[in-house]
Amino acid sequence: MKLVLLLVPCIVALWVPLYNSVPPVLFGIPFFFWFQLVLIPISALAILAADRIGKD
Amino acid sequence: MFDHLNVVATAVFVFFFGLVSALGFVAARWKAADLGQINEWGLGGRRFGRWITWFLLGGDLYTAYTVIAIPAVVFAIGAFGFFAVPYTIIVYPFLYLTLPRLWAVSRKHGYVTAGDFVLGRYGHQGLELAVALTGILATMPYIALQLVGLEKVILALGFSGQGIMAHAPITIAFVILALFTYKSGLRAPAMIAFVKDAMIYIFVIAAIVVIPYELGGFGAIFEAAGKAFDAKVAANSKLAAGLTLKPTQVGPYITLAVGSAMALFMYPHALTGALAASSGRAIRFNTMALPAYSLVLGLIALLGLMALAAGVKVETPQDAVPQLMLWAFPDWFAGFCFAAIALGALVPAAVMSIGAANTFTRNIWKPFIDPEMTPQEESLLAKLASLAVKIGALAVIFFMPTQFALDLQLLGGVWMVQIFPAMILGLYTRRFSGWALLIGWAAGMIVGTSLSWNGKAWVPVHALNWDIPLVGDVDLGLGFAAYNGLTAVLVNFLVAATLSLVLRSQAVDETSPEDYDDRALA
């Protein structure tokens, strides 16, 4: 479970076809840009969750 | 040379830059300890708690790369420059797992550098030498990138010249860096990191609020940038640029992110910051807290698009951010931003040259040339070595022509990542032997370097052909381009893994499995 939490953000971040598009636009920002920016705090939270779960 | 000098911006720049540097020197003296010991001098006694480590690593990892080089690529070709975002996303989960192990074993055995660990783990002096040389070699282009950052800021202040004076900005940048490092050692940059980071945050927040307001909102910025890219592509059909990735850019985008993430903590300066932490806990905390800087990196990358939308005039893409500051802000605040950018280049450059110099004295000179050195000789040699590394960085700028300043860092990464197998596999297993890893390293260095030279310039990305020979010239559409560092480290790994089956290691491993558990040390 811990490894899954650490792995998922990485896979999403590297799965380029998933976010390589302009729509949906948010506050004028294309999906490509806002999705990756939003993914940064989400990945930090995933590490936090993995850490809370404890060893292994 | 001073005809076009922006007096107000220069005055503010000199004021803040001077004030912060002076602060660093004073603070360093005030916090002085017994610096005769390498542990004290080089790692601050491994006493840095979670917040100091946060500032130190943040100041150390997010450099002119972040504020000049990445937005320059975004300015020039758009979406592609954003690869630094997935890079900084994937690096932290990985560090969460590996870095506490490295910290623990280093604490237990008093390791200060990557070379120390490799020698202790594999008992192989040749591998230690290879690891040390790679660190020094790869640091030079990274420092070169910082010098370019400083140069661009000085240029934007209005220094200009013809002939020999055309090199004035880069010369000034070099002299500032050399004096700074020589006088201060590691303590001043660590102290300044606080102020420097605060200045960067002010600069970024102001830019991200004020500039979209001036340009009519994010919608208008992306629309204008999109049109500008369309116009560029219409003028040059070979150019891959735009607000999303072209199919040919996807491979490089992913592999650059992965390769850069693998290389990051192989660098001597990054490792120094991490090993100086007081506990494995402090490191884990930072893998969750450092993404705050990654967010800043992403926002700064957007400045490239804003510069494009604002239509600023540049000589090279690296001028985009400084010119945008002059366009958007009053001169005094532009001067403040320039000081922030300059310190953002100077602090890491100082730490990098010290890290490389430490590696040189500790893992090359002392074991191989003069084991009987006195501490005084050692510190003198380290200072001279740090100067030599900086001259190497200058040589890189003059003799390694690249399209983007970013390429300097990426080319350094091609070399740096070659110690990844020895370091990271070594944290988990001893199945790989010293000789096998050394030969794998050599293979990776040769493959990576030859892929990167295309006959005219140094390029970090290279097309790989996966076409099956039997099918002949039929294009299966499987060929794609990848970061040379990643291609080469795969070769490196395969060679090391294969040879490890044959070349069994007889050498002593001075570490034991429980040494890698930081929780057992606490």
Interface residues (C-beta under 8 A of the other chain):
Chain A: L6 L7 P9 C10 A13 L14 V16 P17 N20 S21 V22 V25 F27 G28 I29 P30 F32 F33 Q36 L37 L39 I40 P41 S43 A44 A46 I47 L48 A50 D51 K55
Chain B: A79 F82 V85 P86 T88 I89 I90 Y92 P93 F94 Y96 L97 G217 F218 G219 A220 I221 F222 L243 T244 L245 V250 Y253 I254 A257 V258 R284 T287 M288 A289 P291 A292 S294 L295 G298 L299 L302 R519
